[in-house]
Amino acid sequence: MTRVRPAATYRHAAPVRSPFRRAVPFDVVTWLSIYLVLLFAVPSKLVIGPLGSAGAPSMVLGLVSLLVWVLIGVGAAGPSLSRPRQVRVALGLFLFGVGVSYVIAMSRPVVSDEVSPADVGLLSLLAWSGMLLLAHDGIGSPARRDVLVWRLALAGGALAALGLAQFLVGELFVDRISLPGLALTSPYELGERNGRVRPQGTAAHPIEYGVLVTMLLPLTLHVGFQHTERRALVRWAPAAASLALVPASGSRSAYVGAAVGLVILLIGWRGARRRMMLGVTAAGTVVGLVVAPAMLASILGLFTGAADDPSVASRTGSFALAGEFIARDPLFGRGLGTFLPTYRIFDNQYLLLLVTVGVVGTALFCGLGAAAVRALVRARARSVDTDPKSHDLALALIASVVVGFVSLFFFDAFAFPMTMGALFLLIGLTGSLHDPR
């Protein structure tokens, strides 16, 4: 006779799991990772056709992210309140200043061609802010934060590798990308300077591309030194590609950005790491002199011959014109996005901010950067004896944020969604270094 076991004997049986399934958390880091793909992998010149200049996929996701952040805050306000407030307050003040500028601009006679760019400028800022706030308040643990940092480093390394391929082969490659539902805003062009290709990756312009790579360079170095759970070849690949790309970029903004970032890191590093980086820099310079002396001469010529460079003359020649517009509306400017490229290209975002959002808006934007650096300095001091990885990450983020803000002197960055999307995301990462106690 067959005996039937009591049901109680089955209560503690381990559940059978399929070997082909793995639990993958879908959280804020996953969401931000999707944003990274849209921001860096999709060429900037591809947009959702009916939306025009407001149709960059990363921008659409950024606007959705702002809504998600609001809904999370309404549903569970407690966790977000535990994060440092200075970055959120600084962002709120900047958005308020831009909003006042927008209202003033729209309440007086305005050229019809300026209305749509003003709307797009405001939407872009809200999209970048959505990603900043979601990164600031939504990353649940240091482990998940490190996953996002690793993916950011990978994005920087992949951008650098693509640029190296463009430089060596002389082809864009991205012009072969065609995605359903996305339309091309302008033809692709491969730039040159002094007879050499200027790589641009998936960015809209070589200047933006150089800034992106150097802005992410400190994070790639942090990953190389601190993510020791990964194999050395894997974790150092992004940094190696980024360092190799800098001299090939043909961009003054990239050279200045790399120098600023490395100086900040060298000041913060101690002992063997500092000596190692100085040795790598010296060895790279010597190799460059031997392998490609003409390239080094070309790089030096960008600075020694700056007085005769038309692009430099255009920048310096813009000061007087900018001064005239600033004098008309000194406090809140003429409205974000209302100074069209057909009027003048300043190639200096701070000049453009003074014209469009005035002294108040420009000061509040600089205050956002200052608040981020201050929060990172405090996080670095707090973790000096307790968390070496967070301590090092805080330094890397300080370098990245400062590089981003310094680079805005070299081009009208608010017109380039990749740069500002990356910069606002880096600022948002300051919240992931908060003290949970």
N, C-alpha and C positions, 0 to 999 in steps of 0.2 A: 504494500500500500504506500502510495507516494505521500511524503510528509510535506505539509505547507508551512513555510517559515512565517512567523509573525511579522506584521508590517513594521514593527519597531526595529527589527534587525536591519532594515534598509535606511534608517534615518541618517546614519552617519556615512553612508556610502559616498565616495568622492564623485562629483559630477564628471561625466565624460566630455572632454573637450576635443574638438576637431583640431588635428595638427596643422590644418591649413588656415586657421583663423587666429588672428592676433589682435588683441584689444588696442586700438589706436585712439587716443583721446582727441576729441574734437573740442578744443578750447580756444581761448584768445590767441595762443601761440600758433595754432593751426590756421586760424583766420588771418593772422598777420603774415604767415608764410604764403598763403594764397596771394596776399597783397604784394609780397616780394616778387612772386612770379609775374604778376601783371605789371608791376613797376619796372622790373629789370629785363625780363625775357621778351615782353611784347615791345617792339620798336615804338619809339615815341610818336612817330609819324602815322601810326595806325590808330584810328579812332572809330567809334560807333557813328556811322555816317549821318543819320538824322540829327544827332546831337551836336555835330560840328566840333568846334574847339573845346566844348564842354564834355566831349564824349570819350576821353581817354578811359579805358577800362579801370585803371587804378583809381581815377578820380571818382567814378561811379561807386566803386567799392568803398572809397573813403567816405562818401556821403552816407552810404548805408551804415558804415561803422559809427558815424556820429549818432545816428538814430539808435543803433544797438547800444552804444554807451549810455545814452539817455534812458533807454528802457532798463538796462541793468541797474542804473542808479536809482530809478524809481522803484524797482523791485527789491533791491537789496542795497540800500545806501550805506550800510555799516562798513563793509570792507573798503570801499573807496575812501571813506573818511579817515582810515588809518594811514593812508599814504601822505607823504609830505605835501603841503598845500601850495608852496611858493610857485611851482611851475604852473599849476592850474590857475592860480590867481593872476600870474603874469600873462598867461595866455588869454584869460578872460578880459583883462585890461586892454590888451592889444586888439582883440576882437571888438571890444567896445569902441576903441578909438577909430578903427576902420569903419565900423558901423556908423558912427557920427559923421565921418568923412563922406560915406556913401549917401547918407540922408541929405547932407548939405549940397552935394553935387547934383542929386536928382531933384532938389527943390528949386533950382535955378535953371535958366536956359542952358541947355546942353546940346552939343552936336549929336545928331541921331546916330552917327557911326560910333560914338563913344558909349552908347547905352549898353549894347550887347557885351563889349569887352569888360565893362564895369561889372555886369552881372556874372560873367565867367570868372573874373578875378575874385569876386566874393565867394562864389561856389567853390573855387579851387582852395581858397583859404579854409573854408569850412570842411572840405574833404581832408586836407592835411591835418586839421585840428582833430577830426574824428579819429584818425590813426594815432595821433599823439596821445589823446586821452585814453583810448582803448589800451595802448601799450603801457601807459602810465599806471592805470588802475586795475587792469585785468589780468596781468601775468601772475599766476597763482603760487609759484615756488621758484627758488633759485635754479632747480634742475630744469624746469621748463624755460626759464629765462636763458639758461646756457644753450638750450636747443635753438632758440631764436638767434642768439649771438653767433652760433656755429653756422646757421643758415645765412645770416648776413655776411659772414666771412666768405662762405661759398659763393654768394652772389657777387661779392667784390672780386674774388679770384676768377670766376667765370667771365665777368666783364673784362678783366685784364687779359685773360687768355684769348678772348675774341679779338680784342684790340691788337694783341701781338700777331695774331693770324692776319688781320687786315694790313698791318704794317709790313709783314714779311712777304705776303702774297700779292698785295696791291688790289684786293677785292673787298667789297663791303660784306658780302654774304647775306646780310639782313634784307637786302633787296629781293631775295628769293622767298622771303616769308610772306605767305598770304593766308589770312585767317578769315573764316566765314563771318560775315556781319561787320567786318572792319574795313574802313576805306582809308586810302592814302591821302594825307593832307597836302603834301608837296613832294616833288620828285627827290629821290635819293641822289646824293652827290658825295664823291670821295674827295675830301680836301687835301691840299698839299701845302707845304711850307719849306722853302729853301730846297726844292726838288725832292722832298721826302713826303711820303704819305702821312697824313695826320689821322690816326685811328679815331673812331667815334663810337665803337661798339653798337649798342642799340639806342644810343642817345641821339638827340636832334642835332647836336653840334659838338665838335671836338673839345671846345672849352668845357661844356657841361660834362662831357665824358671824363676829361682829366680831373675835374673837381670830384666827381663821384668816386673814382678809383682812389684818390688820395684821401677822401673823407672816410672811406672804409678801410684804408691801410692800417690805422692803429688797431682796429678790431681783428684784422687778419694776424697781426703780430701777437695780440693777446691770445688768440686761439692757438697759435704755434707754441707759445710758452706755457700756457695754462691748461689746455685741454689734453692732458697727458694720457687720458683714457683711450685716445685714438692713436693709431700708428703714426710715427714721426713723419713719414712721407706724406700721409694724408693730411695731417693737421698743418704742415708747413707749406703745402702746395699753394693755397691762396696767397700767402704772404710772398712767396717766391715769384709768382706770376705778377703780383701788384708791383713789387720792387723792380722787376724787369721791365714793366710797362712804362714806368715814370720817365726814363730818359727817351723812350721812343714816342712819347705823347706829342712832342713838338709844341707844347703849350706852357706859356709862362705861369698860368694859374695852377697847373699841375706841379710845376717845380716849386713854386712858393708854398703851395699846400702841403707837399711832401716835406719840405724843410720845416715848416711850422709844426706839423704833427710830430716829426722825429725829434725836434728840439724839446717839445713838451715831454715826450716819452723819456728822452735821455735825462732830463732834469728829475723826473719822478723815479726812474730806475736807479738801482744801486749795484755796486760791485761788478760781478762777473757779467751780468746781462748788459750793463752799459758798455763794458769793454768789448764784449762780443759784437754789439751793434756798431760801435765805432770801427772795429776791425773789418766788419762786413762792408761798411760804407767805403772805407779806404781801399779795400781790395776791389770793390766794384768800380771805383774810380780808376784804379790802375788798369784793370781789364779793359775798361772803356777807352782809355788812352791808347792801348795797344791794338785792340780789335777794331775800334771805329773812331779814330782821332777826329775825323771830319764831323761826326755827330756831336762830339763834345765841343768843338769849335762853333758849331751851329747853335748849340744851347747857350754858350757864353755870348754869342752874338745877339741873341734875343734880348739880353740885358744891356750889354755894352753899346749896342746900336739902337737902343730904344728911342733915342731922341729923333732918329730919322724914320722910325716905323710909323706908317700911316695909321695903324690901329691905335697906337699910343697917342698920336696927334689928335685923332678923333675923340679919344677919351678926355684928354686935357682941354680940348677945344669946347667941350660940352659944359664946362663949369660956368661960364658966363651966361649961357642960355638958361641953364638950370637955375641960376641965381635970380634971373628975371621972373621965372614962374614961381619960385619959392617966395619972392617978395610979394606977389599978388595974394597968395593964400598961405601965410607962414605957419599957422597953427594946425589946421586939418587938411590942407592941400586941396587939390582939385578933384580927388576921388580915385580910389584904386582902380587901375586898368583904363583910365580915361586918357592918359597920355599915350597916344598910339605910336607904333614904330615909324609910321609915315611922317610924323612930326620930327622925330630925332631918336636915334638909338644911343643911349648914354653909355652902355656897357659898364654900368656901375649901379648896382641895385640900391645902394644907399642914396645916391643922387635921385634916383627915380622915386624912392620912398619919400624923400623930402618934398618932391614935387607933387606926388599923388596923395599922400596921407599926412604931410606936414611934419613939423618938428615934433608934435605930440605923438603921432603914430610911429615915427621913426624911433623916438626914444623908447616907446613901449615895446617895439620889436627888439631893440637891443636889450631891453630889460628882460625879455623872455630868455635870451641867450645867457644873460648874467645870472638869472634865477636857476637855470639848468646847471651852469658851472658851479654855482654856490652849493646846490644840493649835492652835486657829485663830490665836491671837496669835502663836505661834511660826511658823506657816506664813506669816502676813502679813509678819513681819519678814524671813523667809528669802527671800521673793519680791519685796522692795521694788525691787530694781534689775534683776531678771531676767525677771519675768513680771507685767506690769501687770494683766492680767485676773485672775490668781489672787490677786494682792495685793488687788484690789478685792472679789473674791468672798469672801475671808476676812473682810473687814470686814462685808459684807452678811450673812454667816452668823452672825457674832458678834451683830449686831443682831437677827436673826431668833430665834436661840436665847434670847437674853436676854429678848426680848419674850414668848416662849413661857413661860419660867419665871416672869416677873413676872405674867403673866396668870393663873397658877394660884391667885393670891390671890383671884380674883373668882368662881370657880365650881368645882364638883366635877368637874374635867376628866377624871379617869380613867373616868368614866361616859360620856364622849363620845369615841367611837373616831376621829372625824375629827381632833380636836385632837391627841390623843396620837399617832396614826399619823403626822401631819404633823411633829410635834415630833421624834419618834424618827428619822424619815427625814432631817430637817435635821441632827440630830446625826451621823447616819451619813455625811453628805457630808463631814465633817471628814477622813475617811480618803482622800478623793479628792484632797486637797491635799498629800499626803505628798511628801517628797523622794525620788525614785527612786534617787538615787545611793548 
